[in-house]
Amino acid sequence: MRAPFKKVLASALAVGFMTSSLPAFAQKLKIQTSSNASHFSLAYLNENWVPELKKRTQGRWEIELLPIKAVVPHKDTPKAVATGILDGDWTSTSYFSGLDPAFALIGDLIAGYDTPQQIQDYCRNGGGRELLQKLFDKYQPGVTVVACGTYNREAFVSKVPIRTVADMKGKKIRSPEGLAAEVFKRAGAAPVSLPGSEVYTALEKGVIDAADNSSYSNNDANGLHKVAKYPIYPGIHSMPVLQLTVSTSVWKKMSAEDRKTFEQWYQDAYAGLTAAGDKKDKELVARDKAGKDVTVIDWAQAERDKFRQIATGAWEAFGKATPLGKEAYESHMAYMKKKGLLK
């Protein structure tokens, strides 16, 4: 009887050893986003990439993407993540600019980059992710930054042709307060603060001449090109950065392999989302260029470079406010000079 017992014991120990290296349970991460329930990006991720995380981790981790304000107000997600109300957020970094101007500089460097891929690379290889982690370590410990980046460049809607920086002079441009408004002001425009819900009416009634608003496809869906027939595409100003974070307690539960898988899943999902959004925008741009009702304007690279140079003064002014703001400004400048975006 002793020999069979030893075999059973050995088998039990072997099974116990193998299972001890696996998570005790599969966990579904509740992640609140900054997208409305009907937004293209949320629908795309839910359909194409939410199932993929479960597949890649062999069922150990799942993700549930929730629309904006589904659980907490949009500015409260870091605290909710740190305290376990949410497992994470995938949201606009600019929401937290009131804590430190560094959040504004990382969240949307107005007129800074030419493509989403440049921002993705800055976040991944240029120090963006590490700097964002420093900010949360200071202002909301318990939050771990998985990644940051953007998937599209916002288009620009206008009732009048704006083909150069000089054409901005005196134009009333709807813009969020803060860094964006300061950049437009330095370019000679008159920034007007309005909620997005009032943009259509303000354009229609001539309260504003143009607007910093959203992607070409979103602007089209909202009917803005019916009243603002001179859109600028690709846009000249804004590519909002979204952060993907999880609670530090969740991050610690992940194995090194699963962390690497999660990070790669994000990169692949954003590459897919960028391609899908770009395809949708370009289809609509081609339609409008073929028609006679809308005139799509594409700024020359020289004008884009001129606008970026003007914007650097606003970036620097914002960066001076805090040590981390200064670090964010210097980080962007070093990266853009290395990549040839600035001299």
C-alpha positions in Angstrom: 0.0 0.0 0.0 2.9 2.3 0.6 4.1 2.4 -3.0 0.6 3.4 -4.4 0.3 6.0 -1.7 3.6 7.5 -2.7 2.5 7.7 -6.3 -0.8 9.4 -5.4 1.1 11.8 -3.2 3.6 12.6 -5.9 0.8 13.2 -8.4 -1.1 15.5 -6.0 2.1 17.5 -5.4 2.7 17.8 -9.1 -0.8 19.0 -9.8 -0.6 21.4 -6.9 2.7 22.8 -8.1 1.3 23.4 -11.6 -1.9 25.0 -10.5 -0.2 27.2 -7.9 1.5 29.1 -10.7 -1.9 30.1 -12.2 -4.3 32.8 -10.9 -6.8 31.6 -8.4 -9.6 33.0 -10.6 -10.3 34.7 -13.9 -10.9 38.4 -13.3 -13.0 40.8 -15.3 -11.6 44.3 -15.3 -14.2 47.1 -15.2 -12.7 50.0 -17.1 -14.5 53.3 -17.4 -13.8 55.2 -20.7 -14.2 58.7 -21.9 -16.4 57.6 -24.8 -20.2 57.9 -25.1 -22.1 54.7 -25.4 -22.7 55.3 -29.1 -19.1 56.4 -29.9 -17.4 54.7 -32.8 -14.2 53.9 -30.8 -16.1 52.2 -28.0 -18.1 50.1 -30.4 -15.0 49.1 -32.4 -13.1 48.0 -29.3 -16.0 46.1 -27.8 -16.5 44.2 -31.0 -13.0 43.6 -32.1 -10.6 43.7 -29.1 -12.5 43.0 -25.8 -12.8 39.3 -26.8 -9.1 39.3 -27.8 -7.7 40.0 -24.4 -9.5 37.0 -22.9 -8.2 34.9 -25.8 -4.6 36.1 -25.4 -4.6 35.4 -21.6 -6.3 32.1 -22.1 -9.3 33.3 -20.0 -7.3 34.6 -17.1 -8.3 38.2 -17.7 -11.3 39.8 -19.3 -12.2 43.5 -19.7 -15.4 45.4 -19.7 -15.3 48.8 -21.2 -17.9 51.2 -19.7 -19.0 54.5 -21.3 -18.2 57.9 -19.7 -19.8 58.6 -16.3 -21.2 55.0 -16.1 -19.9 54.6 -12.6 -18.3 57.9 -11.5 -18.0 61.5 -13.0 -15.3 61.7 -15.6 -12.8 63.6 -13.4 -13.1 61.1 -10.6 -11.8 58.0 -12.3 -8.3 58.0 -10.8 -9.7 58.1 -7.2 -12.2 55.4 -8.1 -9.4 53.2 -9.6 -7.1 53.7 -6.5 -9.9 52.8 -4.1 -11.2 49.8 -6.0 -14.5 51.2 -7.2 -13.2 50.7 -10.7 -10.4 48.4 -11.9 -9.1 51.0 -14.3 -9.8 53.8 -16.7 -9.3 54.4 -20.4 -9.9 58.1 -20.4 -8.7 61.6 -21.5 -5.6 62.6 -19.6 -6.6 66.3 -20.0 -9.5 65.9 -17.6 -6.9 66.1 -14.7 -5.2 69.3 -15.9 -6.5 71.1 -12.8 -4.2 69.0 -10.7 -1.0 70.0 -12.6 -0.4 71.6 -16.0 1.7 68.6 -16.8 -1.5 66.6 -17.4 -2.5 69.2 -20.0 0.9 69.0 -21.8 0.7 65.2 -21.9 -3.0 65.1 -22.5 -3.1 67.2 -25.6 0.0 69.1 -26.8 -1.9 71.5 -29.1 -0.3 71.7 -32.5 2.5 69.4 -31.4 2.4 66.2 -33.4 1.5 65.3 -36.9 0.3 61.7 -36.5 -1.2 59.4 -33.8 1.8 57.1 -34.3 4.2 59.8 -33.2 2.3 60.2 -29.9 2.1 56.5 -29.4 5.9 56.3 -29.8 6.4 59.3 -27.4 4.3 57.5 -24.8 6.0 54.2 -25.2 9.6 55.2 -26.0 9.9 58.9 -25.3 9.1 59.0 -21.6 5.4 59.9 -21.8 4.2 56.8 -19.8 6.9 57.2 -17.1 6.1 60.9 -16.7 2.3 60.1 -16.4 3.2 57.5 -13.7 5.1 60.2 -11.8 2.0 62.4 -11.8 -0.3 59.7 -10.5 2.3 58.7 -7.9 2.2 62.3 -6.6 -1.5 63.1 -7.0 -3.3 59.7 -6.8 -1.2 56.8 -5.5 -2.6 53.4 -6.2 -2.9 54.0 -10.0 -0.6 52.1 -12.4 -0.3 53.5 -16.0 -0.4 50.7 -18.5 -0.1 52.9 -21.6 -1.1 56.2 -23.1 -1.7 57.3 -26.7 -4.2 58.6 -29.2 -5.9 57.1 -32.2 -6.9 60.0 -34.4 -6.3 63.6 -35.1 -9.2 65.9 -34.7 -10.4 67.8 -37.7 -11.2 71.5 -37.7 -14.6 72.9 -38.8 -14.9 76.4 -40.2 -17.4 78.6 -41.9 -14.7 80.5 -43.7 -11.6 79.4 -45.5 -8.6 79.2 -43.2 -5.6 78.1 -45.3 -2.7 79.7 -43.3 -1.8 80.8 -39.8 -2.3 84.4 -41.0 -5.9 83.5 -41.9 -6.6 82.9 -38.2 -6.2 86.5 -37.3 -9.4 87.8 -35.7 -11.4 84.6 -36.3 -13.7 83.6 -33.4 -12.7 80.0 -32.7 -14.5 77.8 -30.2 -11.8 76.3 -28.0 -11.6 74.6 -24.6 -10.1 76.9 -21.9 -6.5 76.4 -21.1 -3.7 75.4 -23.4 -5.7 75.2 -26.6 -7.2 78.7 -26.1 -3.7 80.1 -25.4 -2.3 78.6 -28.6 -5.1 80.0 -30.7 -4.7 83.4 -29.0 -1.0 83.5 -29.8 -1.9 82.7 -33.4 -4.1 85.8 -33.6 -7.5 84.2 -33.2 -10.2 85.1 -30.6 -10.9 81.9 -28.5 -14.5 81.4 -27.4 -15.3 78.9 -24.7 -18.4 76.8 -25.5 -19.6 73.3 -24.6 -19.6 70.9 -27.5 -23.4 70.7 -27.5 -23.6 74.4 -28.6 -21.1 74.3 -31.4 -23.6 73.7 -34.2 -25.9 76.5 -33.2 -23.0 78.9 -32.6 -21.7 78.2 -36.1 -25.1 78.5 -37.6 -25.8 81.9 -35.9 -22.3 83.3 -36.5 -21.4 83.4 -32.9 -18.1 81.7 -33.9 -16.3 81.3 -37.2 -14.7 78.0 -36.5 -14.3 75.3 -33.9 -11.9 72.9 -32.3 -14.3 69.9 -32.1 -13.8 66.3 -33.0 -12.8 63.8 -35.8 -13.9 64.3 -39.3 -16.4 61.4 -39.1 -17.8 62.6 -35.8 -18.2 66.2 -37.1 -19.9 64.8 -40.2 -22.3 62.7 -38.2 -23.2 65.7 -36.1 -24.0 67.7 -39.2 -21.4 70.4 -38.7 -20.3 70.4 -42.3 -23.8 71.6 -43.2 -23.0 74.9 -41.6 -19.2 74.9 -41.6 -18.3 74.0 -45.2 -14.5 74.6 -45.0 -13.1 71.8 -42.8 -9.4 71.4 -42.3 -8.2 67.8 -42.8 -5.9 66.4 -41.5 -6.5 68.7 -38.5 -3.9 71.2 -37.3 -4.4 71.4 -33.6 -5.6 68.5 -31.4 -4.9 64.8 -30.8 -6.2 64.1 -27.3 -4.2 61.5 -25.4 -6.1 58.7 -23.6 -4.5 56.9 -20.7 -5.1 53.2 -19.9 -4.6 52.6 -16.2 -5.4 49.9 -13.7 -5.3 49.9 -9.9 -1.9 49.0 -8.5 -3.5 46.1 -6.6 -4.8 44.6 -9.9 -1.4 45.2 -11.6 0.3 43.2 -8.8 -2.0 40.3 -9.3 -1.0 40.0 -12.9 2.0 37.7 -13.8 4.9 39.2 -15.7 3.7 37.3 -18.8 0.1 38.7 -18.5 1.4 42.2 -18.0 3.4 41.9 -21.2 0.4 40.5 -23.0 -1.9 43.3 -21.7 0.6 46.0 -22.9 0.9 44.3 -26.3 -2.9 43.9 -26.6 -3.2 47.7 -26.0 -0.7 48.5 -28.7 -2.4 46.2 -31.2 -5.9 47.4 -30.3 -4.9 51.0 -30.8 -3.2 50.3 -34.1 -6.4 48.7 -35.3 -8.5 51.5 -34.0 -6.3 54.1 -35.6 -6.5 52.3 -39.0 -10.3 51.9 -38.7 -10.9 55.6 -37.7 -8.5 56.8 -40.4 -10.3 54.7 -43.1 -13.7 56.1 -42.1 -12.4 59.7 -42.1 -10.7 59.3 -45.5 -13.9 57.8 -47.1 -15.9 60.8 -46.0 -13.2 63.2 -47.1 -13.1 61.6 -50.5 -16.8 61.9 -50.8 -16.8 65.6 -49.9 -13.9 66.3 -52.3 -15.8 64.7 -55.1 -18.9 66.9 -54.3 -19.4 70.6 -54.6 -20.9 71.5 -51.3 -17.9 71.2 -49.0 -14.3 72.4 -49.5 -11.8 70.3 -47.7 -8.6 72.3 -46.8 -5.2 70.6 -46.2 -2.6 72.9 -44.7 0.8 72.9 -46.3 3.5 71.4 -44.1 5.2 74.8 -43.8 2.1 76.3 -42.3 1.7 73.4 -39.9 5.4 73.9 -38.8 4.7 77.6 -38.3 1.7 76.9 -36.1 3.8 74.4 -34.1 6.5 77.0 -33.6 3.9 79.5 -32.3 2.5 76.9 -29.9 5.9 76.2 -28.3 5.6 79.5 -26.4 2.3 78.4 -24.9 3.7 75.0 -24.0 6.7 76.6 -22.2 4.5 79.0 -20.3 2.3 76.2 -19.0 5.4 74.1 -18.2 6.8 76.8 -15.9 4.0 76.5 -13.4 5.2 73.3 -11.7 8.3 71.1 -11.6 6.5 68.2 -13.4 5.0 70.7 -15.9 8.6 71.8 -16.7 9.6 68.1 -17.0 6.7 67.4 -19.4 7.6 70.4 -21.6 11.3 69.5 -21.7 10.3 65.8 -22.5 8.2 66.8 -25.5 10.8 69.3 -26.8 13.6 66.7 -26.6 11.5 64.1 -28.3 10.3 66.4 -31.1 13.8 67.7 -31.8 15.1 64.1 -32.0 12.4 63.2 -34.5 12.9 66.4 -36.6 9.6 68.0 -35.7 11.4 71.0 -34.2 14.7 72.5 -34.9 
